[in-house]
Amino acid sequence: MKSKTSFKHESILDASNVKSLLEAIGDSFLKGRLSFSDEDGEALILDPKEQLRVKVTASKELGKEQVEIKVRWDHAHNKINSEPPKID
């Protein structure tokens, strides 16, 4: 299987299939490995870390509605702290 550096897929799905897709992505996050492949057999494999940066946006404008979920992480050694620093 060839390795890719990016992956993009677009389709029209019903709500049930969107739910299944999101559940599959969620399960992959729990396993610590996301593998995206296309009809050519090429795959993009991602290895998420424990600390993930999540951004959710939603909008509604002129009859169009959308929800975007963005999850990011880096493999650098600097760990993002979820607590503010102590200042005396």
N, C-alpha and C positions, 0 to 999 in steps of 0.2 A: 504494500500500500504506500503510495507516494505521500509526502508531507507537504502541507500548504502553510502559508503564513497568514492567510485570511480566508474567511468563509462568509458567504452571503446567500440567503435563501428568501424568496418572497412567494407567498401563495395566498389564496383565499380559502379560509377554513371556517367551519361552523364553531360555535362556542365550545362544544364538547371536545373537538380536536385541539382547540387552543388550550383548553384545560389540560389535556393529555400532554401536550408539548411542554407546557410550563411545569407540570409534575415531573416529566422526564429530566428537564433541566435542573429542577430542585433536587431530585434524587442523585444526579451526577455531582452536584455541589457537595452533597453529603459524603459521596464516595471519594471526593477529592480529585476527580478527573472528568473532564468534559471532552467528548470526541464528536466532532461534526464531520460528516462525510457527504459527498455528492454522488451522482450517478456514474462519474468517472472513476470512483474508487479512491479518490484523493481525500485525505483527512486532515483536519486541523485538531490537534490535541492540546488542551489547556489544563494546567495543573493549578487550581486555585489554592490560595493560602488561607490560613485561619482568619486573618483580618481582611475583611472585604469592604470596600467603599461602595455604598449603594445610593443611587439617585433615582427617585420616582417622580415623574412629571405627568400631569394630565391637563388636557385642554379641550375646549369646546368653542368652535368658532364657525359661523356661517354654514351650519349643517354638517360640519365635520368634527368628529370627536376622536381623540387618541389618548393612549396611555403609553408611556415609554418607561422602561426599566433598564437602568444601566448599572452594571456591576463591574468594578475595577479592582485590581490588586497589582502589586509589584513584587518582584523577587529580590528587591534590595534588602539589605540587612537592617535598615531602619524600620522599626516597628511603629505603627501608628497607635498612639495611646488613646484609649477611650475615656480617660479621666483627665480633668484639668490639672495643671501643676499646682502645688502648694505655694502660696505666697504669703510670707509673714510681714 
